[in-house]
Amino acid sequence: MMPKNGWQGVLLDLDGTLLDTIPDLAAAANAMLQAMGRESLAESKIRTFVGKGADNLIARTLAGGLDAPAPEAQIFATAKKHFFDYYRANNGRFASLYPGVLEGLQALKEMGLSLAVVTNKPYEFSIPLLEQHGLLSYMALVVGGDTCERRKPDAEPILYACEKIGCPPWATLTIGDSINDALAARAAGGAVLAVPYGYNEGAPVTDLPVDGIVQSIIEAVHWLEKNDAKVPQTQVRS
């Protein structure tokens, strides 16, 4: 049954929100480095590189830091091939669900809300990862990092998802773990919650422009039950 407080849909980030995929990404990054004759990096360091898509992760890994200079085109192309060759063969192998995810998704579905994943991960990797961990069946839609022309933090993927699942942005809650999610949802005119356990490039989520911080997806359900969707004045007048 649809909630009486105005919510119609929920958009969920993938990496760092539903699944801890750092072990997969770190393994692929280090396989890339090894193939290029370079030393591996600690998983804890690679964790801080995640948040703005694979190209940024590859560039940061090559540079060994967040302030990555643009690598030479040929070096980057070679690195990217090594990274995706490994990742394609091992996608989901080391990933794990965060606590409260399955219970939260089930509760959201029982509320009658439309659910979708909006991620910067390429679509071809998102679908098998969600399926492998039993999450795909909950989703009405999956928007990958290459589905739209622009990715988060641009509003385009959020607006695209809202249109496809038939939910206006003001009645749609985004749940994510990073500044990309916060900025994209805000630009689209929707509400946004952050989880504190994900990948915000090493920065605390307390600094993000969000409507609240929840410890799990199931806690986000309780937030939805207690907070009304903010209907735009134009909608109220009409």
N, C-alpha and C positions, 0 to 999 in steps of 0.2 A: 504494500500500500504506500502511495506517495506521501512523504512527510507533509504535514499541514503548515509548515513554516516556510514554504516557498522553494526549497531545494529540489532540483530536478536531476542534476548530474554531478558526477565526480570524475575528475581527470587526475591520473596518478603518474608520477614519474616512475622510472624503472630502476636504474642503477642507483643504489644508495637510499632508496625509498621502499621498494618491494623486496629487492634482492641485494645481498652483499656480493657484488661481482668483482671486487678488487682482486681476489686471488686469481681469477681468470685473466683479468687485464694485466696484472703484474707478471703472470707467467708468460703471457704473450709479449709484453714489453721486454722482458729479460731474454726470451728466446730470440727476439729481434736483435738485441745487443750482442748476444753470443754469436749469432750468425754473421754479424759485422765485425767480429773480433774485438768487441769491447767488454768491459767488466760489467757484471750485473749490479743492479741497485736494490736496496732493501725495499721490501713491500711497503713498509711504513712511509718511505719517501715517495714511491710511486703513487700512493694513496692521495697525496697532496696535489698530484698532477691531474687528477680526474675531475671533470666538471664542464668542460667546454668541447666535448667531442673527441673522436679518435685522432684527428689530425693534430690537435693541440697536445694530446697525450703523447703522441709519437715525437713531436717536436721538443716537448719538455723533457722527455726521456733521453733523447739524443743530446740535449744540452745539459742534462743533469740538474735542472732547476726550473722554477716557475717563469722566470723572465727569459724565455727562450728566444734567442735570435732566430730569424728565419734560416733554416738549413739550406744548403745548396740543393737545387732542384733534383739532381740525379741521386744525391745521397738520400734525400727524403723519399723519393720514389722507390729506391731499393729497400729502405727501412720499412716503408708502408707495406710493401709486398711481403716481407718477412713477417711483419706483425700480423697481417690478416691471414696469411697461410696457416700460421699456428692457431690463431683465434678461431678461424673457421673450423678447424679440426677438433678444437677443444672447448668450444662455446658451451658454458654451463657446467663444465666438468667439476669445477671447484666452487661454484657459486652456492649460496644457501639463502633460504628465506629468513627474513627478520621475524622475531616473535610478534605475534598478533596479526600478521598479514592475512592468513587464511580466514581467521575468525572475523577480522574486520571486513574483508571482501564479502563474506557470506552475509554479514549483518547489513551491509550497504545494499546488497541485492534484495534482501528481505524487506528493506524499506521502500523498494520500488524505484530506486535510483538507477539511471543509466551510467555505466562505467566505461572508461576508456583509458588506455595508456598513451601518454604523450612523452616521448623520450627523444634525446639527441642521438641515441644509438641507431645505427643503420637498421632499416626495416628487416633486411634479410637475417639479421642476428637476433632481433627482438622476438620474432614469432617463435622460432624453435626454443629460445630460452624460456619464454612464458609457458609454452606447451610442456616442456620438460619438467617444470616445477609446479604444474597443475594450476596455472593462473589464467591461461588463455580462455577457458570456458566462461570466465566471469566477465570478459570484456566484449562490449559491443563494437569496439573499434581499437585499432592500434595505429598510432601515428609515429612513424620513425623519423630520425633526423634528416632523412632524404625524401620524405613524403611531400613536404612543401618546399618552396623556393628558399625560405629562410627558416632557421631553427631558433629555439629558445636561446637567448632571452627575448627575441622578437615575439610579438603577440600572434603572428600568423598561425603557428601550429595549434595554439589554444582556440583561436577563432574558427579554424578549420574543423577541429574536433567538435566544438559546440554545434556548428552547422550540421555536421554529419550525424550526430546523435540526437539532434532536434531539441537542444537545450540552450536557452539564451545565456550569454556569459554571466549576467548578474545572478542567475539561479544555479550556477555551476561552481563547485569548489575544486580548486587545484590543491593537491597534496604533493609536496616535494621536499628536497633536502638542500637546495642551493639557491644562490642569487639568481640563477637563470630561471628557475621556477617562479620565484617571487616577482621578478621584473616582467616576465611574460604574462603571468596572470593579472598583475596590476594594469599592464598596458591594454589587456583585453577587456578590462572592466569587471573582473571577477574577484572573488575572495580566494585567499590562499593560506594554507597551513604549512608549517615546516616540521619535519622530524629532526631530532638532534644527532642522530647516529650515522648520517650519510656522508656525502662527499662535497663539502662546500669549500674546496681548495684550501683546507686547513683553517678557515676562518669560522668563528662561532656563529651559529644560526641566530643567536640573540640579537645580532646586528642587522638582521634581514627585515625588510619592510613587509611583514606578514600580519595576518589577523590573529595568529596564535601559534604556539609551539606545543606539539603533542608528542608523547613518548612512543606512540604506536598507531597503526591504522585503526585498531579497535578503539583507542582513545579519541581518534578523529570522529568516529561514529557518535560518541557521547557529545563531542563539541557540536556536531550537526544538530543533534536533538535539542540542544540548549540555546542555539543561536539561529535567528531568522535570516533568511536571504534578504539582502537590501534591494528592494524594488526601486528602480529609477523613478524620479518624479514624473517623467514623461509617461511611464507605464501607469502610475497612480492616477494621473489626470485623465488618461484615456479609459 
